[in-house]
Amino acid sequence: MNIEETAILLSRKAVSKLLSLTPRSVDLLIADGRLKSTRFGRRVLIRRSEVERIALDGIEGSIWPSK
């Protein structure tokens, strides 16, 4: 069993792998408030439940912010 399969909090890199997104796309979702994250020192971590919500519900509109 992989640690990513049991972890409650996941790194941006792990989330990007699970959702088949780039780490930059994950950053943009966090910045836009569509993906909630928690900071522990310098680390940005995302709850597994947030990843599952995005995976099930999808993402409305474009990931990239409009100009």
N, C-alpha and C positions, 0 to 999 in steps of 0.2 A: 504494500500500500504506500502510495506517494504522500508526502507531507501536504502537497497542494490539495489532495483529496479530503484531508481531515482538518485542515487549518480553518479557523474562524475568520481570521484577518489575512488578506492576501496583498502582496506587493503589486505595484503598478505593472511590473513586468509579467507577473503571473496572471493578472487580470487580462492583460493584452493577449496573452497566449490563449486563455480560456475563451475569450470572445472573438478571437481572430481579428484583432485590431492592432494598430501600432501603439506603442507607448504614448506617442504624441496625441493620438485620438482619445486615449484614456484621460490624459491631462486636460484636453478640451472639454470632455464630458464632466470632469470634476469642476473645472473653472466655471462652466455654465450652470452648475448645480443639478445636473441630471444624474450624476453618480456621486453619492455621498461618500466622503472619506474621513479618516481620522489621522491626525499627525501624532507620531511618537518621536519626539526629538526632530531629527531631519527626515525621518522616514514617513512616507505617505502610504497608509494602509486602507484597504477597502474591505468591508464586510462581505463574506460569502453570500449572504442574503441579498445584498445589492447586486452582485454579479448575477445571481439566479433571477432576480427581478428583470434585469436588462435582457437576459437570455430568453426569458419567457415572453415579456411584453414588447421587446424591441425598442428601437430608438426613434422618436418622432422627429421628422425633418432631417436636416443636414447636421453632421457633427461640427463642421466648420462654421464659425460665427459669421453672420452677415455683416457686410461693410456699410 
